[in-house]
Amino acid sequence: MQTTATQPIIRQFKKPGEGCLGYVIADPESRKAAVIDPRHDQVDEYLAFLREQKLVLTHVIDTHTHADHLSGAAALKKATGVRYAMLKGTLVKAADMAVSEKDVISLGSVELHVIESPGHTPDSITLRVDDNLFTGDTLLIGGSGRTDFMGGDAGALFDSFAKFAALDDATVVWPGHDYQGRTHSTLGAERRNNVVFLAGSREAAVKKLAVHGPLPANMAEILTFNRKGEAPGVHIDVATASDLRRQDVTFVDVRSALEFSGENIEGSWNIPLPELEDRLGELRDAKKPVIVLCRTGNRSLMAAQVLERRGFKDYRILDGGITGWAKQGLPVKRGKKRISIERQVQMAAGSLMLTGVILGTLLSPWFYALSAFVGAGLTFAGLTGFCGMGMLLLRMPWNQIGPSTGGGTSGSCSVGGAATGSCSSGGGCAVGG
């Protein structure tokens, strides 16, 4: 493999609790940079990093059309004026740079080589940068992206894995997701452990990948947003929303009931995002316009897709959500401080795995089975989107809450519209791992 004299700058961006991984790749000499698979709610983080490191963004790239989170690529393109690259033929309207097999995106002396790798989606690509492989959702640690939706093709995915045959075992794999907190792997490790490589034949791999799990939460809204490349509705800042509040409008908080009970804007209604479509009738009596908010703004964008699809136009999206509201010193009604279900799962799983290791070392190797059992449960949660531990914790007394205030009874203890394949409602995008 030909490598450049100068090693590229690689910075990984994580979304805690949701398993999404994005990247900044840059040439340390020219300071030219590209962003790969940014999330919409992390755009400001990417821009801040680029400023801090004095990097010049020249390209933003999505390795495929994402179905489980909102892409920030179009927003970065709009903020900086750079090219937005995706595979030729993608349905993403904002992508204005079509790439194909063997194309090269140059960042000074650093080169990103395009490998078409369909299977998870028809528009999937992998990027090789020297001895680094940015695989999106094609090759994940221990597994691969699902092939049971969005034009997925298990046979094509196996063929995409075969394209990596000539690459060295030492090649570093940087995936687009990992639900167990891992950051990277190597091709050698994946050849030994990955379910697709271990399948052996194309036919066996197709059978192995024939997994039909629940779809990612709010998949229709996410795909619509990502393909359009722009946010729907009218956005307002916190100051404007505060002024409107004095005119007796309705604030609708689409976070989970558990989050809402911890802190909310006095008098706001709580209609969790997964319930919004079924409860739109409650908005008939709302004082218009309706101000839609969540924690930081991500779920509000998905709520806007629901409202648009159902013909409800008299709404505004609160940029920054309740986090931005509180940062401006505006009044927030605080309830009992609660730890999110995701964090409760992490704490419980971590404690059980640590206990298994300690007891296995001090008392009997049989206790290692406890750690293995918990690890298997987390893997299953990443595969299917169903987290048994999360469901059990939701039923614990400390997580029980009363009905929401405002336009009706919520009655929901859903983990709330996060598009993730971990312990939230809705399926993930992974198989194996």
Secondary structure, DSSP 8 states (H G I E B T S, - for coil): ----SS--EEEEEE-TTT-BEEEEEE-TTT-EEEEES-BGGGHHHHHHHHHHTT-EEEEEE-SS--SSS-B-HHHHHHHH--EEEEETT-S-TT--EEE-TT-EEEETTEEEEEEE--SSSTT-EEEEETTEEEEETTEETTEEE--SSTT--HHHHHHHHHTTTTS-TT-EEEESB-TTS---EEHHHHHHH-HHHHH-SHHHHHHHT-------TTHHHHHHHHHHTS--SEEE-HHHHHHHHTTT-EEEE-S-HHHHHHEE-TT-EE--GGGTGGGGGGGGGS-SSEEEE-SSSHHHHHHHHHHHHTT---EEEETTHHHHHHHTT---EE-S----HHHHHHHHHHHHHHHHHHHHHHT-GGGHHHHHHHHHHHHHHHHHS--HHHHHHHTSGGG-----SSSS--------S---SSSSSS--SEEE-
